[in-house]
Amino acid sequence: MSKDKNPRRVADNEAMAKLRMLRTSPQKLNLVAAMIRGKKVDKALTDLTFSKKRIALDVKKCLQSAIANAENNHNLDVDELVVAEAYVGKNLTMKRGRPRARGRFGKIIKPFSEITILVRQVEEQA
């Protein structure tokens, strides 16, 4: 009498992690995501560790989560994982303001964004 199991959103050789409500603009986050796209996960982790971008630590945490999902939930080999996709989306925008001269109001926009990382297991070419 139980319900059917939900179908997987990704293929059998893939795992995914998503991080929401990152306090940075999507444009800045996409620079970090572009840095790791298509790389092997150990190289991507190294690049994120030594990146000067503030948001790189949060992206590294998301990548580690995707690797852990691949290893523990889907029984994939960590040494053969590559970052297949890393894409960025917009989230909410906080609107703040600051009083300016002559009764005006300076608009301050504080954007949030989200990142989705998809890792895929590929066999090594000999």
Phi and psi in degrees as a GROMACS rama.xvg file:
@    title "Ramachandran Plot"
@    xaxis  label "Phi"
@    yaxis  label "Psi"
@TYPE xy
-80.3409  162.018  SER-2
-76.4628  158.204  LYS-3
-66.4949  149.019  ASP-4
-68.8255  141.396  LYS-5
-63.6722  138.375  ASN-6
-69.9652  152.748  PRO-7
-68.6771  143.258  ARG-8
-83.1481  -18.8124  ARG-9
-123.095  169.794  VAL-10
-70.1635  173.957  ALA-11
-69.1853  -24.3229  ASP-12
-100.822  21.8948  ASN-13
-129.335  157.225  GLU-14
-142.86  155.945  ALA-15
-136.434  151.019  MET-16
-142.372  144.752  ALA-17
-131.068  136.703  LYS-18
-123.525  122.502  LEU-19
-109.031  164.887  ARG-20
59.1993  45.3305  MET-21
-83.7023  129.036  LEU-22
-84.4346  70.5577  ARG-23
-157.296  163.515  THR-24
-76.9505  150.374  SER-25
-59.7078  -31.4244  PRO-26
-65.2142  -42.7795  GLN-27
-70.8097  -37.2724  LYS-28
-67.5188  -33.768  LEU-29
-67.5785  -28.4366  ASN-30
-62.7918  -40.0147  LEU-31
-73.4699  -38.3752  VAL-32
-64.9145  -37.3058  ALA-33
-67.0351  -25.2713  ALA-34
-68.5943  -26.2909  MET-35
-109.912  -8.02606  ILE-36
-60.5104  131.108  ARG-37
81.0853  -0.947607  GLY-38
-93.5778  159.938  LYS-39
-67.4176  151.037  LYS-40
-66.3734  -33.9811  VAL-41
-68.4471  -37.451  ASP-42
-67.9851  -38.8847  LYS-43
-65.6641  -40.7108  ALA-44
-63.2074  -40.0359  LEU-45
-64.0465  -43.9775  THR-46
-62.0193  -40.91  ASP-47
-69.9145  -34.1512  LEU-48
-63.387  -40.3713  THR-49
-100.347  11.3332  PHE-50
-75.2725  147.247  SER-51
-87.4872  -6.28425  LYS-52
-73.9683  137.609  LYS-53
-64.3457  -38.8538  ARG-54
-77.1112  -8.27637  ILE-55
-62.8783  -29.9658  ALA-56
-66.4775  -38.9307  LEU-57
-69.0762  -37.5269  ASP-58
-66.7058  -36.9733  VAL-59
-63.0718  -40.0893  LYS-60
-63.5415  -39.4816  LYS-61
-66.5321  -40.4841  CYS-62
-65.0314  -40.6475  LEU-63
-63.5418  -34.9383  GLN-64
-66.5361  -40.8632  SER-65
-65.0089  -38.588  ALA-66
-65.568  -42.3657  ILE-67
-65.1851  -38.3057  ALA-68
-62.1827  -42.3595  ASN-69
-63.2292  -42.1514  ALA-70
-74.965  -46.8567  GLU-71
-87.3848  -38.3078  ASN-72
-92.7724  -28.9096  ASN-73
-121.248  3.88018  HIS-74
54.0996  45.8308  ASN-75
-97.3871  154.798  LEU-76
-82.5336  123.661  ASP-77
-66.2505  -33.0965  VAL-78
-69.7502  -17.843  ASP-79
-106.367  13.4054  GLU-80
-86.9942  141.111  LEU-81
-127.555  155.49  VAL-82
-79.9178  100.682  VAL-83
-74.2107  -45.1368  ALA-84
-140.85  144.377  GLU-85
-144.96  104.226  ALA-86
-125.523  156.291  TYR-87
-119.261  143.754  VAL-88
-134.297  161.89  GLY-89
-80.9507  151.94  LYS-90
-127.243  -154.907  ASN-91
-70.1129  164.291  LEU-92
-127.489  120.372  THR-93
-82.3927  134.636  MET-94
-107.024  122.117  LYS-95
-126.086  171.183  ARG-96
-148.425  168.103  GLY-97
-143.66  131.336  ARG-98
-66.0751  137.032  PRO-99
-118.892  -177.641  ARG-100
-67.9108  154.35  ALA-101
58.2912  36.9055  ARG-102
75.14  13.2335  GLY-103
-87.7237  175.56  ARG-104
-133.641  120.208  PHE-105
-89.9614  121.744  GLY-106
-80.1781  131.38  LYS-107
-118.496  122.587  ILE-108
-110.07  125.105  ILE-109
-113.773  95.8372  LYS-110
-81.4698  151.374  PRO-111
-117.704  157.061  PHE-112
-145.238  175.001  SER-113
-138.947  153.812  GLU-114
-130.606  141.322  ILE-115
-121.81  126.838  THR-116
-118.218  128.101  ILE-117
-117.154  120.643  LEU-118
-107.072  144.708  VAL-119
-130.426  140.509  ARG-120
-88.2707  123.678  GLN-121
-124.228  140.315  VAL-122
-76.9196  143.491  GLU-123
-70.1173  138.831  GLU-124
-85.236  128.943  GLN-125
